[in-house]
């Protein structure tokens, strides 16, 4: 993974003309295509004034998890904790919402606008223990860039 090339492409997507939704979809598609162990890439955002997340753009297999209550699963826990959550083996998590038998690990990074957690990027992998600090740094960078367009 060449993180500088990935960041450069993300910058190009963010700075391009087009709707926010198109840019978010391009980011999902790009990450899933470029990083072999990113098998599902998606964005969740706070659903209005409700204490729940709503699925926005994503790439990968269909998911029934279009609404996630705060506190439920990895995404719901990040909505409450406001902290990154890296799960190298989902079978070790009690509060995990299964998205399918293929998913072995997950990383979720919150998106902040003016100090408020407004959403997150969620990555599922079919590989156990794939995520490194480099993944976390890249996804934090992406969330910071996305915060400028939401």
N, C-alpha and C positions, 0 to 999 in steps of 0.2 A: 504494500500500500504506500503510494507516494502522497503523503498528506498535503504537500504544497500544491500539487496538481489538482487534487480533490477540492481543496479550498478555493483555488482559482476558478474552477468550474462553478462552484457554488456561488462565488461572487458574481460571475457572469449571469447566472440564472436570476439572482436577486436584482441585479441592475438592469436586466432586460425589460423591455416593454411588455405589457400583458397584465392580466388579472392576477391577483394574489393566489387564487385557486390553481391557476395554470402553473405558477412558479412552484407552489408546494408540490404539485403532481410531478413536475420535472425533477425536483430534488429527490422525491421518492424513487422515481424510475432510474435516475442516475446512480444513486447509492446502491440500489439493488443490482444494477447491471455491473457496477465497478468493483464491488466488494463481495467476493464469492460466498462468504458465510452470512451475508445479510439476505435472508430468505423472505422476510416480510418487513416492509418499511412503511410507517404511517404516522400521521399527525392526529392527535386528539386535542380538542379545545374545550374549555369550560363552557357548559351549556347554559348560557344566559345567567340568571341568578340562582339556578339550581346547583346543588352540591353533587354534580355529576359531570362526566366528560362525554363529549360527543365526537364520534369518529369523523374526520374530515378526509383529506386525500390520503391514499395509500396505494401500494403496489404489492402484489403477492396474492396468496389464496384468499378467497372470500372469508369474512369473519362474521359471526353472529354477534360479536361484541361491539355494537355500534353505540351503545350507551353503557358507561361504566360508573357506578356510584363511587363517590370519594371513599377511600379506605379499602375498596375491594380490589384484589389482584395487585400486580406490580404497578400498573398505571394509576390505579386509585390511591395506592399508598404514596406515590410521588406527588399526587395532587394535594395530599395532606402534609407530607414531610418537607416539601419544597427542596428535596435533595435528589441527586442522581441515585439510581438504583441499578446495580449491575448484578444479575443473577446468572452465574456460570452454569448452574444445573437446576432447572426449574423443579425437578423432583424433590429438591431439598427445601422447597418453600411450602409452608402450610397455607398461606393466603395467596394462592396462585389460581388465576382463572385460565384454564386450559383453552388454547386456541386450536388444538389439534395434537394428535399423537406425535407428529414430526418435530414439534417445537421442543428443543432441548435447553435453550438459554435465551435470555432477554436482557436488553439494556434500555432504560428509559431515562431521558434527560429533560428536565423542565425548561419551559420558555417563560421568561420574565419580561414584563413591560412595566416600567416605572415601579419596580420592586414587587409587582403582583404576579403570581404564578397563573398564567392565562392558558397554558396548554403544555404539550410535550411532544417530543419525537420518541417513537417506540420502534425498536428493532427486535425481531425474533430471528433466531438461528436454529437450524436443524443440527447444529454441531454443539457438543458439550465443551465448555470452557474456551470459547473463541475470542472473547473480548479482552482488549488490552487497554492500558492507559491512553494509547494513541487513539483508539476508538472513542474513548470518553472525551478526549480533547477535541477531536474532529466534530463530534456531535454537539459539544458545548459551543464551538465556533458557529456551527450551523444554526443552533437555537438563538444565539446572539444576533446573527444576520436576519433570521426570520422575524425576530422581535421588532425589527425596523419596518416590516411591511404588513403587520397584522393590526 
